Amino acid sequence: MITNDSSFQVSTDQTQLDIPMIYRFLSEQATWAIGISRPVVERAIENSLCFGAYLDGRQIGFARVITDFATFANLVDLFVLPEYRGQGYGKQLVGVVLRHPSLQKLRRFTLATNDAHGLYERFGFTAPKQPETLMERYFPNIYLS
């Protein structure tokens, strides 16, 4: 358990994660994962370094890192439930993720965001230095079919 203050805590213990809440949020509210199935969410969690954010013991946020723990990491699925936004919990969660001992000295740490650029810029994220070198295969509506 990683503690930031007495009532807000972040843990990487997957047994503490509220999988139904995470699934509901991702499948119903997260613009990047609308329609995702529960088995896909569960498989993604099983194969990632996950961070649950808890306030007074209730999970209010989540973040997932896809990584090889040596050279690369990608921060995905980070959210704070709407009723807890604007109180600094997202900033605290990002800070804990980036300070995790297994995520230090990585050559590249990436993420994608539509609307939280200001949050991530506080932690040193920038637009790609060489965007012309990046490519992707992107299927935005894959969970809706």
Salt bridges, closest charged atoms under 4 A:
GLU42 OE2 - ARG38 NE 2.68
ASP77 OD2 - ARG64 NE 2.95
GLU83 OE2 - ARG58 NH2 3.99
